Amino acid sequence: MYRHPATRASGMALVGIAFSVGFVVGPVIGAMFAKWAATADTDASWFVKPALFALSLSVADILFVLTCFRETLHKSKRAKSLAASLSQAASYINVISLFKFSAVQNLRNAGRADLQSLGLIYFVYLFVYSGLEFTLTFLTHHNFGFTPMRQGLMFFWMGLTMAVLQGAWVRRISQHRVKAAAVMGLLLIIPSFIAVGLASNEYILYFGIFLFAVSTSMVVPCMTTLASQYGGDEQKGTVMGIFRSLGALARALGPILASIAYWSVGSSTTYLVGSVALLWPWYSLKQLSLKQD
């Protein structure tokens, strides 16, 4: 995937398709557990069963990776020793170091500046995005009376839309059009959240959700592709690991702030403020002049 720049967008889109398929299946399974809990004569610890199910999937995933994946980085380009790798551990868990991409070596100043800008844009986008996405279940339940099963079906159609778009279109985007696609995706998410936040009926709600799915199918794979252009072969894992770590940090913090805002000032204000905040990632990426390292 990383050795052939022309196929990076396609490779990242395939990874995105995998996430979208999970987005299709996961919420439906969760909705089935919720429906079962509401109808079955179960004790107060019913939630243990979906937790054990999720744990079993995680263990199976780890075993699959250990047994079926092989190391693609040539031995000559790997870390010389485990001790040398562990000595850099602080760079991987220090938040400031993450934003500076301090662990990435042999980068020109221009390339490092580009990576830092991409990382910050990605973090702010996912911080707001994941927060509003997290409160979507609150909004649909309180404003439209959605049951867990209807919410599961809503996420099913969202995931299906993303999977189809990523498989049929996003993975075919040429390398020189990746940034433009990411910018377009960042722009589409703004009216999406405005429509969802101000929706007075389900038609407007589903219109906003459709735009949300279209935007999501574009932004993450395209921005990941942009980040993957930087660093030598021996540094690709470090670059992508830091980039993903920033995304994980945003997904951890975003829902906390969005939930506080949702229950403090209401859904409309939360979604409108979030939409305004998303103007910054869109404008910043649009203005950013990337120089491939």
C-alpha positions in Angstrom: 0.0 0.0 0.0 2.7 2.5 1.0 5.2 1.5 -1.6 3.1 2.6 -4.5 1.9 6.2 -4.1 -0.6 5.9 -6.9 -2.5 3.2 -5.0 -2.5 4.7 -1.6 -6.0 6.2 -1.9 -7.3 2.9 -3.0 -5.6 1.1 -0.2 -6.9 3.5 2.4 -10.4 3.3 1.0 -10.3 -0.4 1.4 -9.4 0.0 5.0 -12.3 2.5 5.2 -14.7 -0.1 3.7 -13.7 -2.5 6.5 -14.7 0.2 9.1 -17.9 0.8 7.2 -18.9 -2.8 7.2 -18.3 -2.9 10.9 -20.4 0.3 11.1 -23.2 -1.7 9.3 -23.0 -4.9 11.4 -22.0 -3.5 14.8 -25.0 -1.2 15.6 -27.5 -3.9 14.4 -26.0 -6.4 16.8 -26.1 -3.9 19.6 -29.7 -3.1 18.8 -30.5 -6.8 18.9 -29.0 -7.1 22.3 -31.0 -4.1 23.5 -34.2 -5.5 22.1 -33.5 -8.8 23.7 -32.8 -7.1 27.1 -36.1 -5.2 26.9 -38.2 -8.3 26.1 -36.5 -11.1 27.9 -36.8 -11.9 31.6 -33.2 -11.2 32.5 -31.4 -10.0 35.6 -29.8 -6.7 36.1 -26.5 -7.9 34.7 -27.8 -8.5 31.2 -25.2 -6.1 29.8 -22.4 -8.6 30.6 -23.4 -10.7 27.6 -22.7 -8.0 24.9 -19.5 -7.1 26.7 -18.3 -10.7 26.6 -19.3 -10.9 22.9 -17.2 -7.8 22.2 -14.3 -9.3 24.2 -14.5 -12.5 22.2 -14.4 -10.6 18.9 -11.3 -8.6 20.1 -9.5 -11.8 21.1 -10.4 -13.4 17.8 -9.1 -10.4 16.0 -5.7 -10.5 17.9 -5.3 -14.2 17.1 -6.1 -13.6 13.4 -3.5 -10.9 13.2 -0.9 -13.0 15.0 -1.4 -16.0 12.8 -2.3 -14.6 9.4 -0.3 -11.3 9.0 3.3 -11.1 8.1 5.8 -8.3 8.6 6.2 -6.3 5.4 9.0 -4.1 6.5 12.4 -5.5 5.3 14.7 -6.5 8.2 17.3 -4.0 7.1 14.9 -1.2 7.8 13.5 -2.3 11.1 14.6 -1.0 14.5 18.0 -2.4 15.5 16.7 -3.6 18.9 13.7 -3.7 21.2 15.5 -1.5 23.7 16.0 1.2 21.0 12.3 1.2 20.2 11.3 1.3 23.9 13.6 4.3 24.5 11.3 6.3 22.2 8.1 5.2 24.1 7.7 8.6 25.7 7.3 10.2 22.3 4.4 7.9 21.6 2.4 8.7 24.7 3.3 12.4 25.3 0.5 14.4 23.8 2.7 17.4 22.8 5.2 15.0 21.1 2.3 13.4 19.2 1.2 16.8 17.8 4.8 17.6 16.9 5.4 14.1 15.3 8.6 14.1 17.3 9.1 10.3 16.9 9.3 10.6 13.1 12.9 10.9 12.0 14.7 12.1 8.8 12.0 14.5 7.8 12.7 17.9 6.2 11.3 20.9 8.0 8.6 21.5 5.4 7.5 17.8 5.6 7.3 17.9 9.4 5.3 21.2 9.2 2.9 19.6 6.8 2.4 16.6 9.0 1.9 18.7 12.1 -0.8 20.7 10.2 -2.5 17.6 9.0 -2.4 16.1 12.4 -4.0 19.1 14.0 -6.7 19.4 11.3 -7.5 15.7 11.7 -7.7 16.0 15.5 -10.0 19.0 15.5 -12.2 17.4 12.8 -12.5 14.1 14.7 -12.9 15.8 18.1 -16.0 17.7 16.9 -17.2 14.9 14.6 -17.0 12.1 17.1 -18.7 14.2 19.8 -21.7 15.0 17.6 -21.8 11.5 16.3 -21.9 10.2 19.9 -24.9 12.3 20.7 -26.8 11.3 17.6 -28.5 8.5 19.6 -29.6 11.0 22.2 -31.1 13.3 19.6 -33.0 10.6 17.6 -34.4 9.1 20.8 -35.5 12.4 22.5 -36.6 14.4 19.4 -38.0 11.6 17.2 -38.7 8.7 19.6 -36.3 6.2 18.0 -36.1 2.8 19.6 -32.7 1.0 19.9 -33.7 -1.1 16.9 -34.5 2.0 14.7 -31.2 3.5 15.8 -29.5 0.3 14.8 -31.1 0.4 11.4 -30.2 4.1 11.0 -26.5 3.2 11.6 -26.9 0.2 9.3 -27.9 2.5 6.4 -25.2 5.0 7.2 -22.6 2.3 7.1 -24.0 0.8 4.0 -23.8 4.2 2.2 -20.2 4.7 3.3 -19.2 1.2 2.2 -20.8 1.6 -1.2 -19.2 5.0 -1.8 -15.8 3.9 -0.6 -15.9 0.8 -2.7 -17.3 2.3 -5.9 -15.8 5.8 -5.8 -13.3 6.8 -3.0 -10.9 4.0 -3.7 -10.7 5.1 -7.4 -9.7 8.7 -6.6 -6.4 9.6 -8.2 -3.5 10.7 -6.0 -3.6 14.3 -7.2 -7.3 14.5 -6.3 -7.1 13.2 -2.7 -6.7 16.5 -1.0 -9.7 18.0 -3.0 -11.8 15.1 -2.0 -10.9 15.5 1.7 -11.7 19.2 1.5 -15.1 18.4 -0.1 -15.8 15.9 2.7 -15.0 18.5 5.4 -17.3 21.0 3.7 -20.2 18.5 3.4 -20.1 17.6 7.1 -21.1 21.2 8.0 -24.6 21.3 6.4 -25.0 17.7 7.6 -24.8 18.6 11.3 -26.9 21.8 10.7 -29.6 19.7 9.1 -29.5 17.1 11.9 -29.5 19.7 14.7 -32.3 21.7 13.3 -34.4 18.8 11.9 -38.1 19.3 12.6 -39.1 16.0 10.8 -37.5 12.8 9.8 -37.0 13.8 6.2 -34.6 16.6 7.2 -33.0 14.2 9.7 -32.3 11.6 7.1 -31.1 14.2 4.6 -28.5 15.3 7.2 -27.6 11.7 8.0 -27.1 11.0 4.3 -24.7 14.0 4.0 -23.0 12.7 7.1 -22.4 9.3 5.6 -21.1 10.8 2.3 -18.7 13.1 4.1 -17.4 10.3 6.4 -16.7 8.1 3.5 -14.3 10.7 2.1 -12.5 12.5 4.9 -10.8 9.8 7.0 -9.4 7.7 4.1 -8.3 10.7 2.1 -6.6 12.5 5.1 -4.9 9.2 6.0 -3.7 8.9 2.5 -2.3 12.5 2.7 -0.4 11.6 5.9 1.0 8.4 4.4 2.9 10.4 1.8 5.4 11.5 4.4 8.4 9.6 5.8 10.6 6.8 4.4 9.6 3.2 4.3 11.0 2.6 7.8 9.0 5.5 9.2 5.6 4.8 7.6 4.4 2.9 10.7 5.5 5.7 13.0 3.8 8.3 10.9 0.5 6.4 10.6 0.6 5.3 14.2 0.9 8.9 15.5 -1.8 10.0 13.0 -4.1 7.3 14.3 -3.3 8.1 17.9 -4.4 11.7 17.4 -7.6 10.4 16.0 -8.1 8.0 18.9 -7.4 10.9 21.4 -10.0 13.0 19.6 -12.5 10.2 19.7 -11.9 9.8 23.5 -12.3 13.5 24.3 -14.9 14.6 21.8 -17.9 12.7 23.2 -17.2 13.9 26.7 -17.5 17.6 25.8 -20.3 17.0 23.3 -22.4 15.1 25.9 -21.9 17.9 28.5 -22.9 20.5 25.9 -25.9 18.4 24.7 -27.4 18.0 28.2 -26.5 21.6 29.2 -27.7 23.7 26.2 -29.7 21.3 24.1 -29.2 19.6 20.7 -29.8 22.5 18.4 -27.2 24.8 20.0 -24.7 21.9 20.3 -24.9 20.9 16.7 -24.9 24.5 15.4 -21.8 25.4 17.5 -20.2 22.1 16.3 -20.9 23.0 12.7 -19.3 26.4 13.0 -16.3 24.8 14.7 -15.9 22.5 11.7 -15.3 25.5 9.4 -11.8 25.7 10.8 -10.6 22.2 9.6 -12.2 22.7 6.2 -10.6 26.2 5.7 -7.2 25.1 7.1 -6.9 22.1 4.8 -8.2 24.1 1.8 -5.4 26.7 2.4 -2.7 24.1 3.2 -0.1 23.7 0.5 1.3 20.2 0.9 4.8 19.3 -0.1 5.3 15.5 -0.4 8.3 14.4 1.6 
